Amino acid sequence: MGLKGDLQDQVPCCSTPHPGSISLARPSVKEFRDNAEQQHIAAQQKAALQHAHAHSSGFFITQDSSFGNLILPVLPRLEPES
């Protein structure tokens, strides 16, 4: 092997980051949009939960839903009378 082959074996390619190195790459537009959407949904969940607790005597929880529900009503667990 020539000198070029020896150097390639010893020097890792620049595309692989070193452990502990800081990446200066900016997040992609999709990552930025996904993060903003998650924050918006979290804010909507919090507002819906606060509104439900303030205006209802029921119990509600936040849970991800494939149907778009931000909060779900739940039945309280009652202790059996002894």
Secondary structure, DSSP 4 states (H G I P E B T S, - for coil): --HHHHHHHHSPPTTSPPTTPPP-PPPPHHHHHHHHHHHHHHHHHHHHHHHHHHH-SSEEEE---TT--SEEEE---PPPP-
